[in-house]
């Protein structure tokens, strides 16, 4: 049976239509033939010209021309011009326009629908920024299961042994030097401390430029898809460039340089997530207004008809579905929340986000009801206690070895090679202990205290990485906040933007992470060698090796190999940068 809308377009005489009704007619046709278009960034305009048939090539008009030439006086149906933004290939666009033209010329409806559905399958719409979900959670060491585990005693033994080592080091140092603690590391920590603090504050204040840009986008003074993302990218490059150049230019001590480098990278990732998430929502908000306008025009036209056709009913349902999806994306995922875009684009919302222990922006996060001040005191004591212990280890075990390694730089290459194994083994255990303490003070003590002070409920900051049997498992569970950022803004964005495979996206993600780690090494040692970059990229073949039949079915062997890498890798890398 022929469709009534097609018969009306082909058999009935042309009638005068309002621009809103004409837009609704075109959108209905488009949604019927291409219901799952990718990106939802569609602008459809119907140009009326009674003297030119729809199939005539001279009757085609570009969207820019329609803005200049179309007027209420010439509104007879004849031609269609469609402009699609984001994720549409030009070939698909031409096929869709051809299909719409065929429909208006009353070609057999079954053929048109079959062709259009085949086109629609080429670009299925996929939701964005749904790969990371926040929910109330706790860290493993804070979970009740860990405190009541049959292995809980090993946790106590570790800290008891660490305290005994701490006490022994102080007593031995007092017997040999007459002082409980050397001051080499402490003097480095105190040097230029006010300047470092001011620099860090300035970098933090610069991040609020993101709010200014997003407010301009909300007010439609800047378009995110055309110029907004480019402005944001240039700003991010300038921000990280300034953060890296200024400490080196002012000759800050290496501890101050590495602190500013790491904190500026954290600020950079938080800004990037905020800007690109809000930029995406600005497009969704624009689409919502477009769909609501088209729905209003559709219902106005339906009101003029005594009985709407099935075609019109289906198109209204499609528009309602799109409107519902837009509303879902524009509101907070937290139940019973009233936060939605663009009401979140405020300085207070941005400041609140910058204080939270996460690198991935959401409209709202799950929160706890109150602050447990006893817990805050516990974590504060842990932070200062572990930090003081790290200073002792650095003074007693790191500083002498590092000074000896630096003295070898002027020796011939073969002499350094002969001395390298001894330095490597001297640093093995101290570096492993420092490695574990650094992880604990950041991902368990500091992040948990920040989460408690900000009432941030999702405290899944790390997984059981110590049980890893594959290096990709370690990469996912060692640092959950960074993993979430890389998953959303590097891995998935690479797949969607460049249409690469999952394997290629994994390589790109690992490469970017390796480059960032090598950048940190350059800030510390002021030497560009690439040792860490090479060692980290070697994890990729190790991941494939761990998936072989021998290692896949032997978790103990896989975990042993993993811990050998953790035990030897940091010491090997440090000695390479210091000696060669």
C-alpha positions in Angstrom: 0.0 0.0 0.0 1.3 3.4 -0.9 2.1 5.7 1.9 -0.3 8.6 2.3 2.5 11.1 2.8 4.1 10.0 -0.4 0.8 10.3 -2.3 0.3 13.7 -0.9 3.8 14.9 -2.0 3.3 13.5 -5.5 -0.4 13.8 -6.3 -1.7 16.8 -4.4 -1.1 20.3 -5.6 1.6 22.2 -3.8 0.4 24.1 -0.7 1.8 27.0 1.2 3.7 25.8 4.4 5.2 27.7 7.2 9.0 27.4 7.6 8.5 25.4 10.9 6.1 23.0 9.2 8.4 22.6 6.2 11.3 21.8 8.6 9.1 19.3 10.4 8.1 17.6 7.1 11.8 17.2 6.0 12.8 16.0 9.5 10.0 13.4 9.4 11.2 12.1 6.1 14.8 12.0 7.2 14.0 10.2 10.5 11.9 7.6 8.7 14.6 6.7 6.3 17.6 7.2 8.6 16.4 6.6 12.2 19.8 6.0 13.8 22.0 8.7 12.4 25.3 9.2 14.2 26.0 12.3 16.2 22.5 13.8 16.1 23.9 17.1 14.6 21.3 17.7 11.8 20.1 20.9 10.2 17.4 20.4 7.7 15.9 23.2 5.5 13.1 22.9 2.9 13.3 25.3 0.1 10.1 26.0 -1.8 10.2 26.7 -5.6 7.0 25.9 -7.5 8.6 26.4 -10.9 11.4 23.9 -10.5 10.9 20.1 -10.1 12.7 18.2 -7.3 14.8 16.2 -9.7 16.2 19.3 -11.5 19.9 19.9 -10.8 19.4 23.6 -11.2 16.9 23.6 -8.3 19.4 22.6 -5.6 20.2 25.3 -3.1 22.9 25.3 -0.4 22.0 26.0 3.2 23.8 29.4 3.0 21.8 30.3 -0.1 18.5 29.3 1.5 19.2 31.8 4.3 19.5 34.5 1.7 16.9 33.6 -0.8 14.0 31.8 1.0 11.1 34.0 2.0 7.6 33.4 3.4 6.1 34.3 0.0 7.8 31.4 -1.8 6.9 28.3 0.2 5.8 25.6 -2.3 7.4 22.2 -1.8 10.1 21.4 -4.4 13.6 20.8 -3.1 15.6 19.6 0.0 19.0 20.7 1.3 20.5 18.8 4.2 23.7 19.7 6.2 25.0 17.1 8.6 27.6 18.0 11.2 29.9 15.5 12.9 30.6 11.9 12.0 28.8 11.7 8.6 30.8 10.8 5.5 30.0 12.8 2.4 29.2 9.6 0.5 26.5 8.7 3.0 25.1 12.2 2.9 24.7 12.0 -0.9 23.0 8.6 -0.6 20.5 10.0 2.0 19.7 13.1 -0.1 19.1 10.8 -3.1 16.8 8.6 -1.1 14.8 11.6 0.1 14.4 12.9 -3.5 13.2 9.5 -4.6 10.6 9.5 -1.9 9.3 12.9 -2.9 9.0 11.7 -6.5 6.8 8.8 -5.4 9.3 6.0 -6.2 8.1 2.6 -4.9 8.1 3.0 -1.2 9.4 -0.5 -0.5 12.6 0.1 -2.5 13.2 3.5 -0.8 12.7 2.1 2.7 15.0 -0.9 2.0 17.7 1.4 0.7 17.4 3.9 3.5 17.6 1.2 6.2 20.8 -0.2 4.6 22.3 3.3 4.8 21.2 3.7 8.4 23.1 0.5 9.4 26.4 2.2 8.4 26.3 4.7 11.2 24.7 3.3 14.4 24.4 5.9 17.1 26.5 5.2 20.2 26.2 7.0 23.5 29.3 8.9 24.6 30.9 9.4 28.0 29.0 6.5 29.5 32.2 4.4 29.9 32.9 5.6 33.5 30.2 5.3 36.2 30.6 6.5 39.8 29.0 4.7 42.7 29.6 4.6 46.5 32.6 2.5 47.1 35.6 2.1 49.4 39.3 1.3 48.9 40.5 -2.3 49.4 42.6 -1.6 52.5 39.7 0.3 54.1 37.1 -2.4 53.3 35.7 -4.5 56.1 36.7 -7.6 54.2 40.3 -6.6 54.3 40.3 -5.8 58.0 38.8 -9.3 58.8 40.7 -11.2 56.2 42.8 -14.3 57.2 45.8 -12.4 55.8 45.2 -9.2 57.8 48.1 -10.1 60.1 50.6 -9.6 57.2 49.4 -6.0 56.9 50.3 -5.5 60.6 53.7 -7.3 60.2 54.6 -5.0 57.2 54.0 -1.8 59.2 55.7 -3.2 62.3 58.8 -4.2 60.3 58.8 -0.7 58.7 58.7 0.9 62.1 61.6 -1.2 63.3 63.7 -0.3 60.3 62.8 3.4 60.9 64.0 3.1 64.6 67.2 1.2 63.7 68.1 3.8 61.1 67.7 6.7 63.5 69.8 5.0 66.2 72.6 4.0 63.8 72.7 7.5 62.3 73.0 9.0 65.8 75.8 6.6 66.8 77.8 7.4 63.6 77.2 11.1 63.2 75.8 12.4 66.5 72.6 13.4 64.7 69.3 11.5 64.5 68.7 12.7 61.0 70.8 14.1 58.2 69.4 17.2 56.5 70.3 16.8 52.8 66.8 15.9 51.7 65.1 18.3 54.1 67.2 21.2 52.8 66.1 20.3 49.3 62.5 20.2 50.4 62.7 23.7 52.0 64.6 25.3 49.2 62.4 27.8 47.2 59.3 26.4 49.0 57.4 29.8 49.0 58.1 30.3 45.2 57.0 26.8 44.5 53.7 27.3 46.5 53.0 30.6 44.6 53.7 29.0 41.2 51.3 26.1 42.1 48.6 28.6 43.2 48.9 30.6 39.9 48.6 27.4 37.9 45.5 26.5 39.8 43.9 29.9 39.2 44.6 29.7 35.5 42.3 26.6 35.3 39.3 28.8 35.8 39.7 30.1 32.2 37.9 26.9 31.3 34.7 28.2 32.9 34.9 31.5 30.9 35.1 29.5 27.7 32.2 27.2 28.6 30.0 30.1 29.6 30.7 31.7 26.2 29.6 28.5 24.6 26.4 28.4 26.6 25.6 31.9 25.5 26.3 30.9 21.9 29.1 33.4 21.5 31.5 30.5 20.7 30.7 27.2 19.0 32.4 24.2 20.5 32.4 22.1 17.3 33.9 24.9 15.1 36.3 26.9 17.3 35.7 26.0 20.9 37.7 22.7 20.9 40.6 24.4 19.0 40.7 27.2 21.6 40.7 24.7 24.4 43.5 22.6 22.8 45.7 25.7 22.3 45.1 26.7 25.9 46.1 23.2 27.2 49.3 23.2 25.2 50.2 26.7 26.6 49.3 25.6 30.1 51.5 22.5 30.3 54.3 24.3 28.4 54.3 27.1 31.1 54.1 24.6 33.9 57.1 22.7 32.7 59.2 25.7 31.5 58.8 28.0 34.5 60.4 25.7 37.2 63.3 24.9 35.0 63.8 28.5 34.1 63.9 29.5 37.8 66.1 26.5 38.7 63.8 25.1 41.3 65.1 22.0 43.1 64.3 18.6 41.6 61.7 17.8 44.2 59.9 21.1 43.5 60.1 20.5 39.8 58.7 17.1 39.9 55.9 18.2 42.2 54.8 21.0 39.9 55.1 18.7 36.9 52.9 16.0 38.4 50.3 18.5 39.8 50.1 20.4 36.5 49.5 17.1 34.7 46.7 16.4 37.1 45.2 19.9 36.5 45.6 19.4 32.8 43.7 16.1 32.8 40.9 17.6 34.9 40.6 20.6 32.7 40.5 18.4 29.5 37.8 16.2 30.9 35.7 19.2 32.1 36.0 21.1 28.8 35.3 18.2 26.4 32.5 16.8 28.5 30.7 20.2 28.7 31.5 20.8 25.0 29.8 17.6 24.1 26.8 18.5 26.2 26.5 21.8 24.4 25.9 19.9 21.2 23.4 17.7 22.9 21.6 20.8 24.2 21.5 22.3 20.8 20.1 19.1 19.4 17.4 19.1 22.1 16.2 22.5 21.1 16.2 21.5 17.4 14.1 18.3 18.1 11.7 20.2 20.3 11.2 22.8 17.6 10.7 20.1 15.0 8.2 18.3 17.3 6.3 21.5 17.8 6.1 22.1 14.1 5.0 18.5 13.5 2.2 18.7 16.0 1.1 22.1 14.5 0.8 20.5 11.1 -0.9 17.4 12.6 -3.4 19.7 14.2 -4.5 20.9 10.8 -5.3 17.3 9.8 -8.3 15.6 11.2 -6.6 12.2 11.4 -2.7 11.9 11.5 -1.2 9.2 9.3 0.8 6.3 10.6 3.8 8.0 9.0 3.3 11.1 11.1 2.7 9.1 14.3 6.0 7.2 13.8 7.9 10.4 13.3 6.5 11.9 16.4 7.6 8.8 18.4 11.1 9.1 16.9 11.4 12.7 17.9 10.1 11.9 21.4 12.7 9.2 21.8 15.5 11.6 20.7 14.2 14.3 23.2 14.2 11.7 26.0 17.8 10.6 25.2 18.9 14.3 25.2 17.3 15.0 28.5 18.9 11.9 30.0 22.4 13.0 28.9 21.9 16.6 30.0 20.9 15.7 33.6 23.0 14.2 36.4 23.2 10.4 36.7 22.8 10.6 40.5 19.2 9.7 41.5 16.9 12.5 42.7 19.4 15.1 41.5 18.4 18.4 40.0 21.8 19.3 38.4 21.7 19.5 34.6 23.5 21.2 31.8 24.0 24.2 31.3 23.2 25.0 35.0 26.5 23.3 36.0 28.7 25.8 34.1 29.5 27.9 37.1 32.7 28.8 38.9 31.5 27.1 42.1 30.8 23.8 40.3 34.2 23.9 38.6 35.9 24.6 42.0 34.1 21.8 43.6 35.1 19.4 40.8 38.8 20.5 41.0 38.8 19.6 44.7 37.5 16.1 44.2 39.9 13.1 43.9 38.9 12.2 40.3 40.2 13.1 36.8 36.9 12.5 35.0 34.2 15.1 35.0 30.5 14.3 35.6 27.6 16.7 36.3 27.4 15.2 39.8 29.0 12.5 41.9 27.7 10.3 44.7 28.4 11.9 48.1 28.5 10.9 51.7 26.3 12.7 54.2 29.0 14.0 56.6 32.7 14.2 57.4 34.2 11.7 59.8 36.8 13.9 61.6 38.3 10.9 63.4 39.0 9.4 60.0 40.5 12.6 58.8 42.9 12.7 61.8 43.8 9.1 61.1 44.8 9.8 57.5 46.6 13.0 58.4 48.7 11.1 60.9 49.4 8.4 58.2 50.4 11.0 55.7 52.9 12.8 57.9 54.2 9.5 59.4 54.8 7.9 56.0 56.3 11.1 54.6 58.8 11.3 57.5 59.7 7.6 57.0 60.3 8.3 53.2 62.7 11.1 54.2 64.6 8.8 56.5 64.9 6.1 53.8 66.0 8.7 51.2 68.6 10.1 53.5 70.1 6.8 54.7 69.8 4.6 51.6 69.2 6.7 48.5 71.4 9.8 48.9 74.8 8.0 49.3 74.1 5.7 46.3 72.8 8.6 44.1 75.9 10.6 44.9 78.2 7.7 44.0 76.3 7.1 40.7 76.6 10.8 39.8 80.4 10.6 40.4 80.6 7.9 37.7 79.4 10.1 34.9 82.9 11.4 34.0 84.3 7.8 33.8 84.7 5.9 30.5 81.7 3.9 29.4 83.1 0.4 30.2 84.0 1.6 33.8 80.4 2.7 34.3 79.2 -0.7 33.0 81.4 -2.5 35.5 80.1 -0.5 38.4 76.4 -0.5 37.3 75.5 -4.0 38.7 76.7 -3.1 42.2 74.7 0.2 42.3 71.7 -1.7 40.9 71.6 -4.3 43.7 72.4 -1.7 46.4 69.2 0.2 45.3 66.9 -2.8 44.9 65.3 -3.1 48.3 65.3 0.6 49.2 63.6 1.5 45.9 61.0 -1.2 46.3 60.2 0.0 49.8 60.0 3.6 48.5 57.8 2.5 45.6 55.3 0.9 48.0 55.3 3.8 50.4 54.8 6.3 47.5 51.8 4.3 46.3 50.3 4.1 49.8 50.7 7.7 50.7 49.1 8.9 47.5 46.4 6.4 46.5 45.4 5.3 50.0 46.2 8.1 52.5 46.0 11.4 50.5 43.1 10.5 48.1 41.0 9.0 50.9 41.5 12.1 53.1 40.6 14.4 50.2 37.5 12.2 49.5 36.5 12.4 53.2 36.9 16.2 53.3 34.9 16.6 50.1 32.3 13.9 50.9 33.3 12.0 47.7 31.6 8.6 48.0 33.3 6.6 45.2 36.7 5.7 46.7 37.8 3.0 44.3 41.2 4.5 43.7 43.1 1.2 43.1 42.4 -2.5 42.6 44.3 -5.5 43.9 47.2 -4.8 41.6 49.6 -6.8 43.8 47.8 -10.0 42.5 48.4 -9.0 38.8 49.5 -11.8 36.4 49.4 -9.5 33.3 50.9 -6.0 32.8 47.6 -4.7 31.3 45.9 -5.8 34.6 48.5 -3.8 36.5 48.0 -0.7 34.3 44.2 -0.8 35.0 44.4 -1.4 38.8 47.5 0.5 39.9 46.0 3.9 39.4 42.2 3.9 38.8 41.7 7.7 38.4 44.3 7.9 35.6 43.0 4.7 34.0 39.5 6.2 33.9 40.8 9.3 32.2 42.8 7.3 29.6 39.9 5.0 29.0 37.4 7.8 28.3 39.6 10.6 26.7 42.3 8.6 25.0 41.3 5.0 24.3 37.6 5.5 23.4 38.2 9.0 21.9 40.9 7.6 19.6 38.6 4.8 18.4 35.7 7.2 17.7 37.8 10.1 16.2 40.2 8.2 14.1 38.2 5.0 13.5 41.1 2.8 14.6 41.0 -0.7 15.9 41.0 -1.6 19.6 44.5 -2.9 19.3 45.8 0.3 17.7 44.0 2.4 20.4 45.7 0.4 23.1 49.1 1.0 21.5 48.3 4.8 21.2 47.2 4.9 24.9 50.3 3.1 26.1 52.5 5.4 23.9 51.0 8.5 25.3 51.3 7.2 28.9 55.0 6.3 28.2 55.7 9.8 26.7 54.2 11.5 29.8 56.3 9.3 32.1 59.4 10.1 30.1 58.6 13.8 30.4 58.6 13.4 34.2 62.0 11.8 34.0 63.3 14.7 32.0 62.0 17.2 34.6 63.8 15.3 37.3 67.1 14.5 35.7 67.2 17.2 32.9 68.3 14.4 30.6 66.3 13.1 27.7 67.3 9.5 27.3 64.1 7.5 26.7 64.9 4.6 29.0 61.5 4.7 30.8 59.6 5.1 27.5 61.3 2.0 26.1 60.8 0.0 29.3 57.1 0.9 29.5 56.5 0.1 25.9 58.0 -3.3 26.5 54.9 -4.1 28.6 53.0 -4.6 25.3 54.9 -7.7 24.2 54.9 -8.9 27.8 51.1 -8.6 27.8 50.9 -10.8 24.7 53.4 -13.2 26.3 51.2 -13.4 29.5 48.3 -14.5 27.3 50.1 -17.6 26.1 48.8 -21.0 27.2 51.7 -21.6 29.6 51.3 -18.4 31.6 47.5 -18.1 31.2 46.9 -21.3 33.1 49.6 -20.6 35.7 48.7 -17.6 37.8 51.5 -18.1 40.4 54.2 -18.0 37.7 52.5 -14.9 36.1 52.5 -13.2 39.5 56.1 -14.1 40.1 57.1 -12.6 36.8 55.1 -9.5 37.5 56.8 -9.0 40.9 60.3 -9.5 39.4 59.5 -6.6 37.1 58.3 -4.4 39.9 61.3 -5.3 42.0 64.0 -4.7 39.4 62.4 -2.1 37.0 62.5 1.1 39.2 66.1 0.4 40.3 67.3 -0.4 36.8 65.6 2.7 35.4 67.0 5.1 38.1 70.6 3.9 37.7 70.4 4.2 33.9 69.4 7.9 34.2 71.9 8.6 36.9 74.9 6.8 35.4 74.6 7.0 31.6 
